[in-house]
Amino acid sequence: MSAALTKWTVGVVVSVTICLCGLVSRTGDEGRAAPAVAPLVPEAAYTDDALGWVVDLALADDRLVGIDALLDPSVHVFDLETLERLGSYGGRGDGPGEFKDPEQIVPVAGGSPDEVWILDGVHQRLTRLSLDEVEAGSVVSLETSQMAGPNAGSLVRAPDGRWFAGGWITGGRVARYRADLSYDRTILGFPPGVEAPGMTLLQAYESRVVADPAGGRLAAGTLLGGLLEILDYDGAPIAQAAVPDPFPPVWRQGRSRGGRAVMSLGPETRYGFTDLVATEGYLYGLFSGGSVDGPDTPWATREVQIYTWDGAYVKTVHLARAAEAMTVDASDTWLYASGPDPEPWVARFRLPEPGR
């Protein structure tokens, strides 16, 4: 296994294999034809070294929320228009309200629009935060809930209250959890005929999972493959998306220091969908295609692929900056993204109309 997987499972991967500082990257655009249309230029941007490494973004209560997973893990809250930082909260540790490996933001549905859950991968727990309190600098209403079951690295709450997760899922790629976060079962297995020992397939097919806000459908995008699948809540396939550059994960069989069978990456291994976002209208995927042996941050990419919920490919738009996380508003008008270079940034891009 390699640190290349740290895009979604920072702490766990580092503890199993190699140090985060061994990561290398590229945007994934090398060797491809230049985009036919001009890239999307940010209409607003905020840059600050204090942002650290913003690995996930979400919209909640007319604010943008980001997770900094670097040296002092934090939750940042931004103004939607100016993207100025309104407040931050967090710190490294094991106690309530502290984080070791914050990976994902899940907005709280229903009557608490100003609250979000933060998934910590190492602790496998959710911390519920009030954005009003974060902005005021007086967080007092902390609530934590423990995940049960497979190691969730990507988590979404469906409209019916159940939870679904990607990550290192026992026996497959997507797991289902009950409303109380207890594990139900794995609903999406590995492709037929694909076999490997130990943790290998869990790492090779690690997927980002999102839910259709209208209900009934999920989508899973593979981190180390050009695979995007649409399924129902029981794992029954609805569509295999028409990805322009489809490819399965490629790996070498490896062993951890303790002798456990794990995935080992080489230059032939490529990043696929490094982030995935769902609205009622479309699926948006950050798609790299770059080798894990590229320079800097290989999962960062300028390419955003757009699909319908029936799996049809709509088009690709290109950002003026290489991004590693994104989110899109419910009207499919604004795309918010974050990236590491030349210094940490968040930005807002206006999306073109689907037909243009």
N, C-alpha and C positions, 0 to 999 in steps of 0.2 A: 504494500500500500504506500501511497505517497502523499506529501503535503498538498498536492494539487487538489485534494478533496476539501481543503479547508474553506473554500467558498461558503459551504453550508454547515460544516461540522468542525469548526476550528479546534476546540479543546480536545475532543475525543481523538481526532486524527493525530494531533501533535503528540498525545500521550501514547498512541499505539506505534507510531513510526518515527518521523523525523521532525525537526524543528521548523517552525513557521518561517524562519529567516531563510530557509532553503527554497522558498517559493520563487518561481520565475514566471514571466508572462509576456504576452503580446496582445494586441487588440483583436487579432483574428482577421484583419482586413488585408494583410499582406498577401500578395499573389492573386487577389481578386480584382475584377474589373472595377473601375471607379463607378460610383453610383451615377445613374442617369440624371438625377435631380440633385439640387443643392442640398447639403445637409441641414438639419434643423438647428438653428442657432438659439441659445437660451434667451428668453425674454426677461428673465431675472435669474440671478445667481448669487450664492453666498459662499465665500471661501475663508477658511480659518484653520490653521494647524491644530487648534484645540478640538476640531471635530474628530480627530483620530482616524478610525477606519469605519466608515458608515456602511454596514453590511446589509441593512434592510430599511425599507421605507414603507409608510402606510399613511393613509388619510383618515383623520378622525376629528369630528366636531369642528370642521372648517380650519383645521390645522394639519401641518405636515409633521410626522413623527419619524425620527431616525434612530438607529441603534449604532453606537460606537463600540466596537468589540476589540479595541486595541488594549493599551496598557491599563487604563482605568475605565472599565466598561460603564457606559452611560446611555441614558435615553435623552435625546435632544428634541425640543419642540420648536417648530418654525412657523412664522407667519406665511400664509399661503400666497400672498401677493408679493411682498418684499423679500421673503425667505430669510429675513433677519431672525436670529435665534432668540426665542422668547424665554427659554429656561432649559435647564438640564438637571438630571438626577441620576445618581448611581455611584457605584464603587465596587472594587473587587473584593470578594469574600464569600463566605458560606452562610452568613446569617440572613434573616429576612430583609428583603430589599437590596441585597447584594447579589452580584453576578460573577460567574466564572466564564461563561461562554454564551452571552446573549445572542440569539440567532434570528428571532422573528417577532414581529409585532402583529397581534391579532386584535382588531378593534372590537370593543364590546357592543353587541347588538342590543336593540330594544331601548329601554328607558335610561341608559347611561352613556350618551353619545360622547361624553368627554373622557371616557375611561378606555384603557387599552390593557391587554395582557401582553407580557413579555415572556417569550419562551427562552429558558436557559438550558442549553444542551447538556452541559456537564451535570447539573443538578436534576435535570429532567423535571422541572417544575415551572409553573406559570406564576408570575407576579402581576397582580392587578394594580394599575396606577391611575390616579386622577390627573389628567393633563392640567386642569385648573390649579391643582396643588403644585405640580411641577413648575408651572409658569410663575406661581406666587412664591416659590422657593420654600414651601412649608409642607412637605409630604408627610401626611399622618395616617392616611387611610390605606395602609398596605394590606393586601390579602394574597396569600400564596396557596397554590393547589398543586399537588403532586401528580405527575403523569404515572400511569401504570402500563406495563407491557413493553413492546419494542422501543428501541432508542429513536425517538422522534427528532428529526432535524428540520422538518418542514411541517407546519401545522395550520389547519384551517377549520373554522367552525361553519358548518352548513346551516342553511336557513331553518332546518328542522331541529336544531340544537345539538346534533351529533358532531363529533370531531373526526377529521381524517388527517393522516400524517404520512409524509414520506420520510426519508432518512435511512437508517439501517434497520430495515423491517424484516423480522423473522419470516423466512419463506417467501419473500416477495418484495414489492415496491411500494404498496399503499396499504396502510392499516386503518381500521375503523375503531373509534372509541365511542363509548356512550356519553350522554350529556354530563355525567359526573366524572368524566375523564378516565374511567376504568376501561381496560382493553376489551374489545369485542372479538375481532378476528382480522386476519389479513385478507383483503379482498382482491388484490391484484398480485399475481405471482410473477415469476420470471418467464421470459419467452420459452416456448416449447423447444426442447432439445439443447438448451443451454445448461451446462453443468460445470461446477468447479467446487473445490472443497472449502470448508471453513467459512470465513467472512468474505471470501472473494466476490461472490455475486452481489452481496448486500452493498459492497462498496462500488462495484462496477455499474450497477443499475440504480444508484441513489437518485431519487427524483424529487422535484419540487411539485407540490400538490396545491391546486386552487379549486374553488367551488364556484359554480354559476350562482350569482346573487338571486336569480329567479328560481333556483331550486332544481333538484333532480339530477344534476350532472356535475362531474368532476373532470379535471384535466391533470395529467401527469407529464412533466417534461424532464427528460433524462439529462443529468449534469454532464456526463461523459459520453453522450451519444446524441445523434440527431433524431430523436424519437419523441413524438408528442402524441399522447393517447387520450381519448375522451371516453369516459365510462360512467355508469350509473352508480348509485350508492352501494350496490351489491357487488360491484366489480365487473358487471357484464359490459362488454365492449359496445360502444356506440359508433366510434369512428377512429381510424388511424389518420392523423392529420397529414396533409400533403406537403410535407417538409421539403423545401427545394434541395437541401443537401442532407438526405437521410443517411445515417450510418450507425451501426451498433457499437457499443463500447469495445475497445481493443486494449488488452492488458497482457502482462506477463505474470505467471504464477509466482508468488513470493511467500516469504515466511517472516513473521515478526521476530523480535529478539527472543521471545519466549517459545518460538517454534510453531506458532499458530499460522495456519494457512490464510494469507491475506493477498490483496491485490497489489501488484507492483507495476508502476507506470513507466513507460518509455516514450521516446519521441513520436512513436506512432499513435499514442493516445491523444485524443483531441477533446477539447471542451465543446459541448453542445449548447443546451439551454441553461444559461447561468442565472436566469431569473424568469419568473412567469407571473403574470398578472391577469386577473379576470374582471371583466365588466359584464353586464347583461348582454351587450352587443358583441363583444369580441374577446379573444385571447391575445395577449401581447407577450412575446418571448424575446428576451435578450439572447442573441445567438452569437457565439464566438466562432467556432470552427477551427480555432487555433490550437497548435500543439502545446501540450503541457510543458514542453521544454523551451518555449519561447522566452524572451526577456521580460522582466518586470512582472506584470500581473496578467497572466494569460486569459483569465476569464473576463477581463474588462473588454468591452466591445462597443462599437458605434452602431451596430446593426440591431434593429428592432423588427421582428417579424410579426405580422398580424394575421390572425385566423378567425373564422367564424366558429361557432359552437358545433357546427356539423363537420368540422375538420377541413373546410376549404381554405386554401391559402389565399389571402386577400392581396397583400403586398408587403414590401420591406421599406421601412424608412431608416434614414441614417442620421445619427446625432453628430453634432460638431465636436463632441467630446466622448472619449471612451468611458462607458459607465459600467458599474458592477452591481447596481441595484436600481430598481425603478418602481413606480406605482402610477396608476392612471385614474383620473376622476371618473365619476359615474356617467358623465355626459360624453365621454370619449373626446374631450377637447384638450385637456392638459395632461402632459406626461411629466412627472417629476423623477429626477434621476440623481444619483450620487456617484462619485468616483474618487480615485486617490491621487491623480496626477494633474498638473505639476505639484499641487498641494490639495488636501481634502476639500471637496466642494459638494454642494447640492445646487440643482438648477431646475428651472421650469421651462418646458418646451411646448409650444402650441402644435398640436397634431393637425395634419391636413385632413380634410374631409375624406371619408373612406373611398369615394369614387375618384379622388384626384391623386 
